[in-house]
């Protein structure tokens, strides 16, 4: 992968000046078209050998283009806030919106490489990280992100010469610290790890471009020309060139079991029994949330269900057991303009809680395989791939000690009609019923099919769906509280076991 990067490429100053003018004009034009079309974002990953000119090249690109629409982010060691959330949280927050250019120094590839070189993770963990990176980048590309990855390379001798030159110049000596020299001592180990890493994470949609870093003019023109060509190709792409949606349909379950129709929705519970049970389980949940071990965990709770199934009421009974300072409620509606300018999961990543806190989602990322699927708000290919993307998303949460609890509150069609009519006549409930609810009711069967597909494809061992029989709201609320307590107790036991190992 690095062989061609060792050649001593050289561009003379007159040639560079001549090419720079033309390239600068073309890049500004492409950037203007990107902003005007507002169809996709550009994300540039900058990586490579220390001293290979990464910063200087990005500075020059920023000088050539309009810096107001270039967002540069450098990711060093995670802050306390970042360490308390899944590793990719900080990258998702910094993604550029459509029409803008983002530049990432030290993105998601950096930590696994350093950890492997330092012996902090084994080969199996490193392979898992590579797979996770490939899936993340594939998802970003599928969401329309133009992902460009540049690896700046120097031979060992070139790196030593470059670091010494920077160190000896009073104007640049600040760029060379003990860290750069420590990494230089590990040059051979880094190459041994990086070479196969780049091969395995270089894909057709997002290949690594290896940039020889010895000559500053050569590396600047290399990156500038490639960036221009990639942007221009995407910008000039005609709609007719897009492939038609030919996603094969989902197979019907072999056993033809409908998980919703098999539920006994009318579960008994009196108001008197409910009050006793509510006090018991709310107290239990409160004690679990104050357990010292909970400080190492976070909890994400998803509430989905039929319209008027009681999601809001169930959430209020759960939050009623908790300190208001340790949870957040996220009510998910139609995406805003800001959210539509980002990859689909962006608006959920940014609401993830830090350790020691809960996040309750009233509706969630499952909207893509429910309402967006049924209403045709996204192409079939998008909601079909969303199943695996959601599983990856939840798996990344769980690997970071996040407890993921998912509820589908199910009621019968008859019970829904009764509740709809009640909401129309009770003054303080009128805000809960809209024309949209009545329209969705006409698609009951289609939604039921989509829910069964969703449960079948996203109920995993680590993040299973809990189906809640909700015709009796008292029973439903207690089942939600019990399930949350059970999930939290199991997570605390795992945390204790992990601590003892």
KOLPAPA-422843 format. One record per residue (C-alpha): x, y negated, z. Coordinates in steps of 0.2 Angstrom, whole numbers, padded with zeros to 4 digits, always signed. Layout:
REM residues N
XYZ/...
This chain:
REM residues 501
+0000+0000+0000/+0014-0012+0004/+0027-0007-0010/+0022-0021-0022/+0022-0034-0008/+0041-0032-0006/+0045-0039-0023/+0054-0056-0023/+0040-0066-0031/+0044-0084-0035/+0035-0099-0042/+0044-0115-0047/+0039-0131-0040/+0034-0139-0057/+0023-0124-0061/+0015-0124-0044/+0011-0142-0045/+0003-0140-0063/-0007-0125-0057/-0012-0132-0041/-0021-0147-0049/-0032-0135-0060/-0035-0123-0046/-0040-0136-0034/-0053-0143-0046/-0060-0126-0050/-0061-0121-0032/-0070-0137-0027/-0083-0134-0041/-0086-0116-0035/-0088-0122-0018/-0101-0135-0024/-0110-0122-0033/-0110-0110-0018/-0118-0124-0008/-0131-0128-0021/-0136-0110-0024/-0137-0106-0006/-0138-0087-0011/-0124-0079-0001/-0110-0083+0011/-0091-0081+0009/-0081-0072+0023/-0062-0072+0021/-0053-0060+0033/-0034-0066+0035/-0022-0053+0042/-0005-0046+0041/+0013-0047+0047/+0018-0061+0059/+0027-0076+0050/+0020-0071+0033/+0011-0088+0030/-0006-0084+0035/-0010-0101+0043/-0001-0111+0031/-0011-0103+0016/-0027-0106+0025/-0022-0124+0029/-0019-0127+0010/-0035-0119+0005/-0044-0131+0017/-0035-0145+0009/-0039-0140-0008/-0058-0138-0004/-0071-0147+0006/-0067-0143+0024/-0085-0148+0030/-0091-0132+0023/-0076-0120+0029/-0078-0113+0046/-0062-0106+0053/-0062-0094+0068/-0047-0087+0077/-0050-0072+0088/-0036-0069+0101/-0039-0059+0117/-0057-0059+0122/-0063-0072+0135/-0073-0066+0150/-0089-0070+0141/-0084-0060+0126/-0077-0045+0137/-0094-0044+0145/-0103-0040+0128/-0100-0027+0114/-0084-0030+0105/-0092-0036+0089/-0103-0049+0097/-0090-0063+0095/-0088-0059+0076/-0107-0059+0073/-0109-0076+0082/-0096-0084+0070/-0103-0077+0053/-0105-0091+0040/-0122-0095+0034/-0127-0094+0016/-0119-0107+0005/-0104-0109+0017/-0086-0101+0019/-0080-0093+0034/-0062-0089+0038/-0058-0076+0052/-0040-0074+0059/-0039-0058+0069/-0056-0050+0065/-0062-0033+0070/-0047-0024+0062/-0034-0032+0074/-0038-0024+0091/-0039-0006+0085/-0022-0008+0076/-0014-0016+0091/-0021-0003+0103/-0015+0011+0092/+0003+0004+0090/+0003+0002+0109/-0003+0019+0113/-0019+0013+0121/-0030+0023+0110/-0027+0041+0103/-0029+0046+0085/-0048+0051+0087/-0053+0034+0094/-0043+0026+0081/-0052+0036+0067/-0069+0031+0075/-0064+0013+0075/-0060+0014+0056/-0077+0022+0053/-0086+0009+0063/-0076-0005+0053/-0081+0003+0036/-0099+0004+0041/-0099-0014+0047/-0091-0021+0032/-0103-0010+0021/-0118-0018+0030/-0111-0035+0027/-0109-0032+0009/-0126-0025+0007/-0133-0040+0016/-0125-0051+0002/-0109-0057+0010/-0095-0060-0002/-0081-0051+0009/-0063-0055+0004/-0049-0047+0014/-0031-0053+0012/-0016-0045+0020/+0000-0055+0020/+0015-0044+0020/+0034-0046+0023/+0048-0033+0023/+0056-0031+0040/+0071-0041+0034/+0060-0055+0027/+0050-0056+0043/+0066-0058+0053/+0073-0072+0042/+0056-0081+0042/+0054-0080+0061/+0072-0087+0063/+0069-0101+0051/+0053-0106+0059/+0061-0105+0076/+0076-0116+0071/+0066-0130+0064/+0060-0142+0078/+0044-0145+0068/+0039-0127+0067/+0047-0119+0082/+0031-0119+0092/+0024-0106+0080/+0036-0093+0086/+0034-0086+0104/+0039-0070+0113/+0024-0062+0106/+0030-0063+0088/+0047-0056+0093/+0039-0042+0102/+0029-0038+0087/+0044-0039+0076/+0053-0025+0087/+0038-0014+0084/+0038-0018+0065/+0040+0000+0060/+0027+0006+0071/+0015-0007+0065/+0018-0002+0047/+0016+0017+0051/-0002+0012+0058/-0007-0001+0046/-0003+0008+0029/-0016+0022+0032/-0028+0009+0040/-0028-0002+0025/-0030+0013+0013/-0045+0019+0023/-0054+0002+0025/-0051-0004+0007/-0067+0000-0002/-0074-0004-0019/-0085-0018-0011/-0072-0025+0001/-0054-0020-0005/-0039-0027+0004/-0028-0039-0006/-0010-0037-0001/-0001-0054-0003/+0018-0055-0003/+0022-0069+0009/+0040-0073+0006/+0037-0087-0006/+0024-0100+0000/+0019-0106-0018/+0017-0088-0024/+0006-0083-0010/-0005-0099-0011/-0008-0097-0029/-0012-0078-0027/-0025-0081-0014/-0032-0096-0022/-0034-0088-0039/-0042-0072-0032/-0054-0082-0021/-0059-0093-0036/-0062-0077-0047/-0072-0068-0034/-0083-0083-0030/-0085-0087-0049/-0090-0069-0053/-0104-0069-0040/-0110-0087-0043/-0111-0083-0062/-0120-0067-0060/-0137-0067-0069/-0152-0059-0060/-0154-0047-0075/-0138-0039-0070/-0145-0034-0053/-0149-0016-0052/-0168-0011-0050/-0174-0004-0033/-0174+0015-0036/-0173+0021-0019/-0180+0038-0017/-0195+0040-0005/-0193+0046+0013/-0196+0065+0014/-0212+0070+0023/-0208+0079+0040/-0207+0098+0037/-0219+0102+0051/-0231+0088+0047/-0232+0082+0065/-0238+0065+0068/-0230+0059+0084/-0243+0046+0088/-0259+0057+0084/-0252+0070+0096/-0252+0058+0111/-0267+0059+0123/-0269+0040+0124/-0282+0040+0138/-0272+0043+0154/-0280+0042+0171/-0275+0029+0184/-0286+0019+0195/-0283+0001+0200/-0280+0006+0218/-0267+0019+0213/-0260+0007+0201/-0257-0006+0215/-0248+0007+0226/-0237+0013+0211/-0233-0004+0205/-0226-0009+0222/-0216+0007+0223/-0208+0006+0206/-0205-0013+0206/-0196-0011+0222/-0185+0003+0216/-0181-0007+0200/-0176-0022+0211/-0164-0011+0221/-0156-0004+0206/-0153-0021+0199/-0144-0026+0215/-0133-0010+0215/-0115-0016+0215/-0112-0004+0201/-0124-0013+0190/-0112-0027+0188/-0103-0016+0175/-0119-0013+0165/-0131-0023+0154/-0148-0018+0149/-0157-0021+0133/-0176-0016+0133/-0186-0015+0116/-0205-0017+0117/-0214-0012+0101/-0232-0006+0098/-0249-0009+0091/-0256-0027+0091/-0264-0029+0109/-0256-0013+0116/-0250-0023+0131/-0232-0026+0128/-0233-0044+0136/-0241-0037+0151/-0229-0023+0153/-0214-0035+0152/-0221-0046+0165/-0223-0032+0177/-0205-0027+0174/-0198-0045+0176/-0209-0047+0191/-0197-0035+0200/-0181-0044+0195/-0172-0060+0199/-0177-0073+0186/-0158-0078+0185/-0153-0061+0178/-0164-0058+0163/-0169-0066+0147/-0185-0064+0137/-0184-0064+0118/-0200-0065+0108/-0197-0061+0090/-0207-0069+0076/-0205-0073+0058/-0186-0078+0055/-0182-0096+0055/-0172-0104+0040/-0156-0103+0051/-0159-0084+0053/-0163-0081+0035/-0146-0088+0031/-0138-0074+0040/-0137-0055+0039/-0152-0047+0047/-0145-0041+0063/-0137-0058+0067/-0152-0065+0076/-0152-0050+0088/-0133-0049+0091/-0133-0067+0097/-0146-0063+0111/-0136-0048+0119/-0135-0050+0138/-0118-0050+0147/-0114-0038+0161/-0126-0038+0176/-0141-0044+0165/-0156-0038+0156/-0163-0044+0139/-0181-0040+0135/-0186-0040+0117/-0205-0042+0113/-0203-0035+0095/-0186-0032+0089/-0174-0027+0075/-0187-0013+0071/-0197-0026+0062/-0187-0022+0046/-0193-0004+0046/-0211-0009+0051/-0218-0026+0046/-0205-0030+0033/-0207-0013+0025/-0226-0013+0025/-0228-0031+0019/-0214-0030+0006/-0204-0044+0014/-0188-0035+0009/-0183-0022-0005/-0186-0004-0001/-0167-0001-0002/-0164-0014+0013/-0177-0006+0025/-0171+0012+0020/-0153+0008+0025/-0159-0001+0040/-0161+0015+0049/-0143+0020+0050/-0138+0001+0053/-0149+0001+0068/-0142+0017+0075/-0125+0010+0072/-0130-0006+0081/-0137+0003+0096/-0122+0015+0097/-0110+0000+0098/-0121-0007+0113/-0121+0010+0122/-0102+0012+0120/-0100-0005+0129/-0110+0001+0144/-0127-0006+0138/-0142+0003+0143/-0154+0004+0128/-0172+0007+0132/-0185+0008+0119/-0204+0008+0121/-0218+0011+0108/-0235+0006+0116/-0248+0016+0108/-0267+0013+0108/-0282+0020+0098/-0290+0010+0084/-0306+0010+0095/-0297+0003+0110/-0288-0010+0099/-0305-0016+0092/-0312-0018+0110/-0297-0028+0116/-0298-0039+0100/-0317-0043+0104/-0313-0047+0122/-0299-0059+0117/-0311-0068+0106/-0323-0072+0120/-0311-0074+0135/-0305-0092+0136/-0287-0088+0142/-0285-0074+0130/-0290-0083+0114/-0272-0088+0110/-0268-0069+0109/-0279-0065+0094/-0275-0072+0076/-0281-0068+0058/-0264-0059+0056/-0270-0047+0069/-0286-0043+0060/-0277-0041+0044/-0264-0029+0051/-0278-0019+0058/-0284-0015+0040/-0267-0007+0037/-0268+0005+0052/-0263+0021+0043/-0249+0013+0034/-0241+0006+0050/-0244+0023+0058/-0234+0032+0045/-0220+0019+0046/-0219+0021+0065/-0218+0040+0064/-0203+0038+0051/-0195+0025+0063/-0196+0036+0078/-0190+0051+0068/-0175+0042+0062/-0170+0031+0076/-0174+0041+0092/-0156+0047+0097/-0149+0056+0112/-0142+0040+0119/-0156+0028+0114/-0172+0038+0113/-0189+0031+0110/-0202+0032+0124/-0220+0034+0118/-0232+0026+0130/-0250+0031+0131/-0257+0013+0133/-0276+0014+0132/-0275+0013+0151/-0265-0002+0154/-0261+0003+0172/-0254+0019+0167/-0244+0011+0153/-0236-0001+0165/-0231+0012+0178/-0224+0023+0164/-0213+0009+0158/-0207+0005+0176/-0203+0023+0179/-0194+0025+0163/-0183+0010+0166/-0179+0016+0183/-0174+0033+0177/-0163+0026+0163/-0154+0014+0175/-0151+0028+0188/-0143+0039+0175/-0132+0025+0169/-0127+0020+0186/-0122+0039+0190/-0112+0039+0173/-0103+0023+0178/-0099+0031+0195/-0093+0046+0187/-0082+0036+0175/-0075+0026+0189/-0069+0042+0198/-0060+0050+0183/
